[in-house]
């Protein structure tokens, strides 16, 4: 018998949000972990007539949204409901919707009245009755520790006519083919491992997902050339060790897809395909080939046996194809054509779990197109996210494979004044510094590098195109605008905060506020203004003074001590892009007021975040 349930702190916070506390209904998504219902996701059920939001974006209409479950990783199922407002007996409601909707025999029911000081009321519905249960709140680290993500990427092609009927028919055939037992899954990082409908090879089928991850992430074994390995003897295969180090994010196992070569009964061997599946149609002159990039996630518990993972993978592919089919149908209804499309995975911090969106590839349709804006607006309304911040733009897509540059190196640093007032940059950026990309700008390029960091922030929040300007791009921009003479291009001349603001406006369409500080000794007194900037805008700040430029990522204040500290990202670093030396030697770290030259004047370029989703 279930005696408690777990609920994500993100879910609890959003349920208790005043904007949801009026009489509303929401769906709870999650899993059963160690026999305990575990609520990981939550989405509001919107009425057929769209509700107005106080933060609604001007001139962005919304449609009746689609069910949100297919946007979630496979493995997150509907396990309950939540209602807010005055309490009413939910028995009739649960009897009507529960039996066919839930994947558990003990659906969860949560109620929040919205009254001052009210707490969540949590129940399990069993034997046609509500049973009150203890509710335990968990943070993201619980999910990082207990669950793994299985990720499959491949390219498929749908051949169909540009009609809703043809898209549905051919998408159904494609899904049926992939679910008919004619596929298997490989693990590129663990050669020899194969998951099929009949057998697991390359690893014991009783092994867990946790062991497969250890195997896939283990260093390659020493190679024996026939003369033994270093130190003598023969190479011995060692069983990989499961790490005891607490993970700091989701652990991902990448999978590949195998498709049976033909349907011949004699051809039982699965052969490697290029993952291009084509369904022939008559009337070839009226058909189109629509390639799309499938990228699906399955969320599984670390103890799940590998012989049970095949079904999870097939389910995730089927779910992804269903999501893509729905996106193609939406394109036909609203755009009267089909686009080459791709899956994008988002991980908003306010949610704590992944959300998958299907959008036309870059160049196919502008991010500012009203069709995509309506889709994003619907997602914001369902997940109860602010309509003034972007969460589901292509630029917000999660970076599974870290690039060569460090992302958010400050995140592991402790706040100097945890009991004081602290505000930090909101979102991801990449660290740009001297000597990167083989370009020698030592002694003159610090402001250029700070500008690159600022542009990276806007790109990764979905406001920009994704291109980081080179020094030549920056100089050419300033010449084109008329701020500099033509001989500025190719020179080693410095730029300051004013030039940085000009480039941000021209390259990314971002306005900035310039703060003037007469002497560095005054920086401490500007702490409150900086605090408000990070709370309201959340953008990194470029500061220039004397012959140096830096990037400010946050501020921490202690009123009792009268002390203000600044989180500084220093572009003067010339070493490799490795977190150890960057943090260990203070190239990214908290600095006191004495960091600033007391006699120098400073100008701060403080970018203003656009108020759009």
Secondary structure, DSSP 8 states (H G I E B T S, - for coil): ---EEEEEHHHHHHHTSTTT-SSEEEEEEEEEETTEEEEEEEEE---SS----TT--TT--------SGGGS-BT-EEEEEEEESS----HHHHHHHHHHH-SSSSEEEEEE---TT---EEEEEETTEEEE-EEEEE-HHHHHHHEEEEEEEEEEEEEEESSHHHHHHHHHHHHHHHTTT-EEEE-TTSTT-EE-SS-EESS-TTSBHHHHHHHHHS-------SS--TTSS-----------S--SS-EEEEEEEEEES---TT--SEE---S------S-GGGEEEEEEEEEEEEEEETT-BGGGHHHHHHHHHHHHHHHHHHHHHHHHHHHSS---EEEEEE--TTT-S-EEEEEE-TTTS-TT-HHHHHHHHHHHHHHT--TTS-SSSGGGB--SS--SS-B-GGGGS--TTTTSEEEE--S--B---TTGGG---TTT-HHHHHHHHHHHHHHHTTSS-S----HHHHHHHHHHHTSS-GGGTT------HHHHHHHHHHHH---EEEEEESSGGGGGGGHHHHHHHHHHT---EEEEETTEEEEEEEEEEETTTTEEEEEEE-TT--S-S-HHHHHHTTSEEEE-GGGS-TTS-EEEEEE------
